[in-house]
Amino acid sequence: MRDSFWLLRPPYTLFVAGMFILFLAVLYTYTGKAWIRFHGWVYRAKEPKRYWLEVAAYYVGGVFLIGIFLYEVRAFSN
């Protein structure tokens, strides 16, 4: 029988975290506001540079984690 918590084991945690961060990036892009740690909400209309830097960081972080996941899965398959 397959373990029901297989997604919580490495390297699948990288994929789950990357998808969650990408989800947040898409959500922040859609709503026009982003949560910045230790600062609070930043709105696209009020502070566009800070907003887009934060959203871009979420996109890059999510893609980076998924890329590491794909590299690890490829390494394990050989």
N, C-alpha and C positions, 0 to 999 in steps of 0.2 A: 504494500500500500504506500502511496506517495505521501510524503510529509506535507501537511497543509501550510506550513510556514516556510516553504522553500524560497519565497520572495524576500524573506528577511535575512537570508544568508548572503555573505559576500560571493560574488561580485554583484548580485542582483540588487543589493541595497543602493549601489551607485545608480542603477537604472531608475529605481523608484524615486530616489532623491532628485535626480536630474529631471524626471518627468514632473515632479511636484514644483520644482523651481521654474521650469518652462510654463507650467500652468499659471503660476503666479505672475510671470512676465506677461503672458497673454491677458490675464485678468487686469493687471495694472495698465496695460496699453488700452484696453477697452474702456475702463472706468475713468482714466485720465488722472488718477492719483496713485501714488506709490508710497509705501511705508519704508522710511529710512530708519535704520536702527539708531537709537539714542537721539533722534531728531523729531520723529513723528511723521505726519502725512505731508507729502509734497505734491502740489497740484501742477498739472501741465500748463495751465493758463497763467499761473503766478510766477513759477520758477521753472521755465522750460529746460534750461541747461542742466540743472541738478536733477530734474525729473528724468530726462532722457539718458543721462549718465547712469542713473540707478536702474532704469528699465533695461538698458543695454548690458549692464553687469549681470542682471538676472538671466537674460538670454544667453550670454556667453558662458555663464556658470552652468546653466542647464545643459547646453551643448557639450561643454567640457566634461561634465560627469558622465553623460551618455557615451561620449567618445572613449573615455577610460573604460567604461563597462564593455564596449565593443572590443577594445583591445584585449582586455582580460579574458573575455569569453573565447576570442580567437586563440589566445595563448593556451587556454586550458584544453581546447579541442585537438591540439597537435600532440 
